[in-house]
Amino acid sequence: MTKKKNYSLFDDVCGFVDEAASMMDIHPGLLDQIKQCNSILKFNFPLRNDDGTYEVITGYRIQHSHHKLPVKGGIRYSTHVNEDEVKGLAALMTYKCALVNIPYGGAKGGVRIDPKKYNATQLERITRRYTAELIKKKSIGPALDVPAPDYGTGAREMAWIVDTFEAFNPELINAKGCVTGKPLSQHGIAGRTEATGQGVFFGIREAVSVEEDMAELGLTTGLRGKKVIIQGLGNVGYYSAKYLSEAGAKVVGIAEWNGGIWDEKGIDIEAIKNYQIENKGFKGYPKGLFIVKPSDLLTYPCDILVPAALENQVTAENADKIQAKIIGEAANGPVTQEAERILLEKGVMVIPDMYLNAGGVTVSYFEWLKNLSRVSFGKLEKRYDMEKYRKLMGTIENATGEAFTDEEKDALIKGASERDLVLSGLEETMVTAYHDMNQKRKEKAIKSLRTAGFILALERIRTSYLDLGIFP
């Protein structure tokens, strides 16, 4: 899972934008405005270690588009973090939010460290100092810029961020909305942990439900029996694999950075995840074949390939060897522009990252709304709904003379929990966005769902900029 030298994610994203714009009527000056980053923040700060030594840490926060505020995007901790990568990821966030109709501009942040080499105390110092730098530059806040977890960060880091922000802004009643992906104890939201993987599942499920499209690929509709290979068994890959398996798909391969597993009989996702946690990898797993070079698994036979790790994994060098009929981009930018051209010529369907991994930002949006309203979803109406259903069932029993069983009553007299409402909103978002994108693809008579997605996003961003005008 290494990156090609001299590869530019930002240039790749701009290439996709140019391709979509060539099929639209859009002013070149406006297109340039849309493509460029509105704000690039790079800073260095010192870390004092417990042994008295010092080191200098580099951080970034890039705001790609201010056509809607606040801007939104994760913070990643990785040695690969650099300006171009963060620019590319910020740009993807802009188009992703526009495609799924979430009212944010795009942003991204990063700290150039290997989080595995630091203890919790050091990581807390780094996170709090990074947050303080963002506060000083007015690059964080519920109305300005709302970060979230990304590669190398999670709920713990988001809790440190919100605590630091509140310390600097004690009078701000909506301060909890400065960041999403927080623990539930810090006003996070139920369903956020699995949101991206759940969204990947919803997106792939919708794609394989369209009979006309599946016929072109030589596949039947539905997930049942489809063979799946997952690259990366982190949070996104795990939940994607879990929900796809539960829907009847068969996961036959899983690749991680230090090895992979191939088993045509199907892999038990819970068992292999537990083994991975205990053994830091798949080597020695008693079932299936251990694959020493995990990148090889990308080219093994399957119906659906789900790259859920890093960008730049399917390139011109291996695209012609891909045997999957569908590639679902759970990661950001795993298929390069050149590779996609090869895949489309082969008749492979590529479900683009800008759509497929939008579950995270969608549920982050719900968390932000919860923080602004300062009340949990479902809290006000849950008991009212339960009483309404109870009276309705009583009326039905009286009218028919038949009684419901206790099991039926438990299933039907149920108010929606916060998680129920979050997943319902996520499903609605993913279902609507997929069919909007697919309809645009057919309307333009093109092969690429990604190009269709960019056209749809650009149409919405163009309208927003034109309505805003230019100041002064």
Buried (B, 14 or more C-beta within 10 A) or exposed (E): BEBEEEBBBBEBBBBBBEBBBEBEEBEEEBBEBBBEBBBBBEBEBEBEEEEEEEEEBBBBBBBBBBBBBBBBBBBBBBEBBBBEBBBBBBBBBBBBBBBBBBEBBBBBBBBBBEBEEBEEEBBBBBBBBBBBBBBEEEBBBBEBBBBBBBBBBBBBBBBBBBBBBBEBBEEBEBBBBBBBBBBEEBBBBBBBBBBBBBBBBBBBBBBBBBEEBBEEBEBBBBBEEBBBBBBBBBBBBBBBBBBBBEBEBBBBBBBBBEBBBBBBEBBBBEEBBEBBEEEEBBEEBEEBEBBEEBBBBBBBEBBBBBBBBBBBBBBBEBBEEBBBBBBBBBBBBBBBBBBBBBBBEEEBBBBBBBBBBBBBBBBBBBBBEBBBEEEBBBEEEBEEBBEEBEEEBEEEEEEEEEEBEEEEBEEBBEBBBBBBBBBEBBBEBBBEBBBBBBEBBEEBEBBBBBBBBBBBBBBBBBEBBEEEEEEE
